Amino acid sequence: MNDEKIQVRVTSSGQLLEVVVLNKRMDNIQVVLGEGVHNVRCDLVPTRNGSAYVGNAMGRELV
């Protein structure tokens, strides 16, 4: 099985992370950060102007 992966940017540090996409819809993208038992799920929602998706994971903003 091939996992779809996308890159997200952590706004505080500017670091790029490659994350696995669990579910993808127009109003929500659900991604998984990390692997194994220490993974974290995050919901990305569209911005007001619709140019990007943003979300929060463990107090960090992802774009």
C-alpha positions in Angstrom: 0.0 0.0 0.0 1.3 3.4 -1.0 0.8 6.2 1.6 0.2 9.7 0.2 2.6 12.2 1.7 2.6 16.0 1.7 5.0 18.6 3.0 3.9 21.0 5.7 5.8 24.0 7.2 6.0 24.6 10.9 5.5 28.4 11.1 7.5 29.0 14.3 10.7 27.4 13.0 10.2 27.3 9.3 11.0 23.5 9.3 9.5 21.4 6.5 7.9 18.1 7.6 6.8 15.3 5.4 3.5 13.9 6.8 1.2 11.0 5.8 -2.4 11.9 4.6 -5.1 9.9 6.3 -8.2 11.5 4.9 -8.6 14.3 2.3 -11.8 16.4 1.7 -12.4 19.9 0.4 -13.0 21.3 4.0 -10.5 19.2 5.9 -7.2 17.3 5.4 -6.3 14.8 8.2 -2.6 14.1 8.5 -0.4 12.0 10.8 2.8 13.4 12.3 5.5 10.9 13.3 5.5 7.1 13.2 4.7 4.3 15.5 3.2 4.8 19.0 4.4 8.4 19.2 2.3 9.7 16.2 0.0 12.7 16.4 -3.1 13.3 14.3 -3.8 16.8 13.0 -6.7 18.4 11.1 -5.8 21.0 8.5 -8.6 23.4 7.5 -8.5 26.0 4.7 -7.6 29.6 5.4 -10.1 32.4 4.8 -8.9 33.1 1.3 -8.5 29.4 0.5 -4.8 29.6 -0.5 -3.5 27.1 2.1 -4.5 24.7 4.8 -3.5 25.3 8.5 -3.8 23.4 11.7 -2.3 23.0 15.2 -0.4 20.0 16.6 1.0 20.0 20.1 0.9 23.8 20.3 2.6 24.3 16.9 1.0 25.9 13.8 1.4 23.9 10.6 0.8 25.4 7.1 
